[in-house]
Amino acid sequence: MSEKPKWVIEKEQAKRAAAAQTVWLFGLHAVRDALVNPKREKLRLILTPNAASKLDDAIKESGVEPEIHDPRRFKAPLDPQSVHQGAALEVKPLNWGPLEEVAIPSGADALRLVLLDRVTDPHNVGAILRSAEVFGAQAVIGTRHHSAPETGALAKTASGALERQPYLRMRNLSDTILELQKMGFLVLGLDGEADQTIEQALDGRRDMPVALVLGAEGPGLREKTKETVDRLVKIDFAGEFGSLNVSNAAAVALYAARP
């Protein structure tokens, strides 16, 4: 019997590791929204008496039996710096399904997506998820490597948006951009040195599906990403010098690209 190729073994190992992965969410908002999300697989709930009182309705709806801990002996395996507010919930990461179904959901129009090129800070990604939900984007898309995974810190910053706003992590960003272009998306990469603003690029084209690609603060978009997008655009600043945190830039870009 021949041995399995190395790539097959590695793929099987990665699949088993993903199946075993769990995430600890913390904070009242993040835990409440996860508890009432029927798509979220919930494993273990640890609460202080005060948090249990505040989350009573969500606990009943979820059917999860909480473990009640004394605030001075809160045993959830969290970073000591985590502001958990007496609430921690162990869950499985969400599975939003394939790109094509998330990017073009049935019955949706004026499609908008946010793609992230090496944005690794979970607080930035959490804030971007909140903005994406507010402005009606279909999804936020990062990469499996060099992007922020689903974590408690990300969920807390997202303030519940993680449970409602699809967050996909694809294998390769350039391949994902090409796939979206085949679906009819106009893909715009944000670059401070671009000649056109978002508004100029979308003049007469706001009814098109649009994907906005943002890079990490400092390095910005990778050269490969710049070569793959349809065009590079910038945010129109009022002053001579303009610079925004990537999460703020995402909010402004989504507003500028609104249908």
ROMARLO-962169 format. One record per residue (C-alpha): x, y, z. Coordinates in steps of 0.1 Angstrom, whole numbers. Each point is the difference from the previous one (the first is absolute). Example, Ala and Ser with C-alpha at 12.3 -4.5 7.8 and 13.67 -1.06 7.14 Angstrom:
% residues 2
+-------+-------+-------+
!     X !     Y !     Z !
+-------+-------+-------+
!   123 !   -45 !    78 !
!    14 !    34 !    -7 !
+-------+-------+-------+
END
This chain:
% residues 259
+-------+-------+-------+
!     X !     Y !     Z !
+-------+-------+-------+
!     0 !     0 !     0 !
!    15 !    33 !   -11 !
!     5 !    28 !    24 !
!   -20 !    32 !    -3 !
!    17 !    30 !   -16 !
!    13 !    26 !    24 !
!   -24 !    26 !   -12 !
!   -30 !   -23 !     7 !
!    13 !    -7 !    35 !
!     5 !    38 !     7 !
!   -35 !     7 !   -13 !
!   -16 !   -26 !    23 !
!    20 !    13 !    30 !
!   -11 !    35 !    -7 !
!   -36 !   -11 !    -3 !
!     2 !   -19 !    33 !
!    16 !    31 !    17 !
!   -28 !    22 !   -13 !
!   -27 !   -24 !    13 !
!    16 !     0 !    34 !
!     4 !    38 !     2 !
!   -21 !    20 !    25 !
!    -2 !    37 !     9 !
!    -7 !    16 !    33 !
!   -23 !    30 !    -4 !
!    -2 !    25 !    29 !
!   -19 !    31 !    10 !
!   -38 !     4 !     4 !
!    -7 !    12 !   -35 !
!    20 !   -27 !   -18 !
!   -12 !   -28 !    22 !
!   -37 !    11 !    -2 !
!     0 !     2 !   -38 !
!    18 !   -34 !    -3 !
!   -25 !   -16 !    24 !
!   -30 !    10 !   -21 !
!    17 !    -8 !   -33 !
!   -14 !   -34 !   -12 !
!    29 !    -5 !   -24 !
!    25 !     2 !    28 !
!    11 !   -33 !    16 !
!     3 !     7 !    37 !
!    21 !   -22 !    23 !
!     5 !    15 !    34 !
!   -14 !    31 !    18 !
!    17 !    15 !    31 !
!   -17 !    29 !    18 !
!     2 !    19 !    32 !
!   -34 !     3 !    18 !
!    -3 !    36 !   -11 !
!     6 !    -8 !   -37 !
!   -24 !   -30 !     2 !
!   -27 !    24 !    12 !
!     7 !    24 !   -29 !
!     0 !   -28 !   -26 !
!   -29 !   -19 !    14 !
!   -23 !     3 !   -31 !
!    29 !   -10 !   -24 !
!     9 !   -30 !    22 !
!   -35 !   -13 !    -1 !
!    -3 !     5 !   -37 !
!    33 !   -18 !    -6 !
!    -7 !   -30 !    22 !
!    36 !     0 !    13 !
!     5 !    -8 !    36 !
!    24 !    25 !    15 !
!    28 !    -6 !    25 !
!    -3 !    27 !    27 !
!    34 !    12 !    14 !
!     9 !    23 !    28 !
!    14 !    33 !   -16 !
!    32 !    -5 !    19 !
!     5 !   -35 !   -13 !
!   -11 !     4 !   -36 !
!    15 !   -31 !   -16 !
!    -5 !     7 !   -38 !
!    32 !    -4 !   -19 !
!     3 !    36 !   -11 !
!    28 !    25 !    -2 !
!     3 !    17 !    34 !
!    -4 !    34 !   -18 !
!   -34 !   -10 !   -15 !
!   -29 !    21 !    11 !
!   -24 !   -29 !     3 !
!   -27 !    17 !    21 !
!    -6 !   -34 !    17 !
!   -10 !   -18 !   -32 !
!    19 !   -25 !   -22 !
!   -13 !   -25 !   -26 !
!    20 !   -27 !   -17 !
!   -13 !    -5 !   -36 !
!    10 !   -15 !   -34 !
!     9 !    25 !   -27 !
!   -28 !    10 !   -23 !
!    -3 !   -16 !   -35 !
!   -16 !    25 !   -24 !
!     2 !   -23 !   -30 !
!    16 !     5 !   -35 !
!    10 !    33 !   -14 !
!   -25 !     1 !   -28 !
!   -30 !    -5 !    23 !
!    12 !    27 !    25 !
!    11 !    25 !   -27 !
!   -32 !    -3 !   -20 !
!   -28 !   -10 !    24 !
!   -34 !    -6 !   -16 !
!   -22 !    30 !    -2 !
!    28 !    25 !     8 !
!     9 !    30 !   -21 !
!    25 !    28 !     1 !
!    27 !   -25 !    12 !
!    29 !    13 !    20 !
!    30 !   -20 !    14 !
!    31 !     9 !    21 !
!    32 !   -19 !    -7 !
!    29 !     3 !    24 !
!    36 !    -4 !   -11 !
!    21 !   -11 !    30 !
!   -21 !    18 !    26 !
!    10 !   -19 !    31 !
!   -11 !    21 !    29 !
!   -32 !   -16 !    14 !
!   -12 !    34 !    13 !
!     1 !    15 !   -34 !
!   -18 !   -30 !   -16 !
!   -26 !     1 !    27 !
!    -6 !    37 !    -7 !
!    -2 !    -7 !   -37 !
!   -26 !   -26 !     6 !
!   -21 !    25 !    18 !
!     3 !    25 !   -28 !
!    -8 !   -27 !   -26 !
!   -32 !    -8 !    18 !
!   -10 !    36 !     4 !
!     5 !     8 !   -37 !
!   -15 !   -33 !   -13 !
!    30 !   -18 !   -13 !
!    -5 !   -36 !    -9 !
!    33 !   -12 !    16 !
!    34 !     8 !    12 !
!    27 !   -22 !   -16 !
!    35 !    -6 !    13 !
!    26 !   -28 !    -6 !
!     6 !   -32 !    20 !
!    36 !    12 !     7 !
!    10 !    35 !     8 !
!   -34 !    11 !    11 !
!   -18 !     2 !    34 !
!   -16 !   -33 !     9 !
!   -33 !    -2 !    19 !
!     9 !     9 !    36 !
!   -16 !    13 !    32 !
!    17 !    34 !    -5 !
!   -13 !     2 !   -36 !
!   -35 !   -10 !    11 !
!     0 !    25 !    29 !
!    10 !    29 !   -23 !
!   -26 !   -11 !   -26 !
!   -26 !     4 !    28 !
!   -22 !   -28 !   -13 !
!     6 !     7 !   -37 !
!    21 !   -32 !    -3 !
!   -32 !   -21 !     5 !
!   -18 !    17 !   -28 !
!    26 !    13 !   -25 !
!    17 !   -26 !   -21 !
!    37 !    -2 !     5 !
!    18 !   -23 !   -24 !
!    37 !    -9 !    -1 !
!    10 !   -12 !   -35 !
!    32 !   -18 !   -10 !
!    13 !    26 !   -24 !
!   -12 !    37 !    -4 !
!    10 !     5 !   -36 !
!   -19 !   -32 !   -10 !
!   -30 !    13 !    19 !
!     2 !    33 !   -18 !
!     1 !   -18 !   -33 !
!   -30 !   -21 !    10 !
!   -20 !    31 !    10 !
!     8 !    17 !   -33 !
!   -14 !   -30 !   -18 !
!   -32 !     4 !    21 !
!    -2 !    36 !   -14 !
!    15 !    19 !    30 !
!    19 !    32 !    -6 !
!    30 !    -4 !    23 !
!    15 !    32 !    14 !
!    32 !     1 !    19 !
!     6 !    29 !    24 !
!    33 !    17 !    -4 !
!    10 !    35 !    11 !
!    20 !     6 !   -32 !
!   -29 !    -9 !   -23 !
!   -11 !    26 !   -26 !
!   -37 !    -5 !     4 !
!   -23 !     2 !    31 !
!   -26 !   -26 !     8 !
!   -27 !    23 !   -12 !
!    16 !     7 !   -33 !
!     6 !   -38 !    -6 !
!   -37 !    -7 !     7 !
!   -14 !    29 !   -20 !
!   -29 !   -15 !   -20 !
!     8 !   -35 !    13 !
!   -15 !     0 !    35 !
!   -25 !   -27 !   -10 !
!    29 !   -25 !    -5 !
!    11 !   -24 !    26 !
!    31 !    15 !    16 !
!    28 !   -16 !    21 !
!    23 !    24 !    20 !
!    35 !   -13 !     8 !
!    19 !    15 !    29 !
!    36 !    -7 !    11 !
!    17 !     0 !    34 !
!    10 !    33 !    15 !
!    35 !     9 !   -11 !
!     7 !   -25 !   -29 !
!   -34 !     4 !   -16 !
!    -9 !   -23 !   -29 !
!    25 !   -25 !   -13 !
!    12 !     5 !   -35 !
!   -17 !   -32 !   -11 !
!   -33 !    14 !    13 !
!     5 !    33 !   -17 !
!     6 !   -18 !   -33 !
!   -32 !   -21 !     4 !
!   -26 !    25 !     9 !
!   -19 !    19 !   -27 !
!    13 !    33 !    11 !
!    16 !    19 !    29 !
!   -20 !    27 !    18 !
!     5 !    23 !    29 !
!   -21 !    17 !    26 !
!    -4 !    37 !    -7 !
!    15 !    19 !    29 !
!    -7 !    36 !     7 !
!    35 !     9 !    11 !
!    34 !    -5 !   -17 !
!     8 !   -29 !    24 !
!   -24 !   -28 !     6 !
!     4 !   -32 !    19 !
!   -26 !   -23 !    16 !
!     1 !   -31 !    21 !
!   -10 !   -29 !   -23 !
!   -33 !    -6 !    19 !
!    -9 !    37 !    -4 !
!    11 !    -1 !   -37 !
!   -24 !   -30 !    -5 !
!   -29 !    19 !    14 !
!     7 !    31 !   -21 !
!     5 !   -22 !   -31 !
!   -32 !   -18 !     5 !
!   -19 !    33 !     4 !
!    17 !    14 !   -31 !
!    -9 !   -32 !   -20 !
!   -36 !    -1 !    12 !
!   -26 !    -8 !   -28 !
+-------+-------+-------+
END
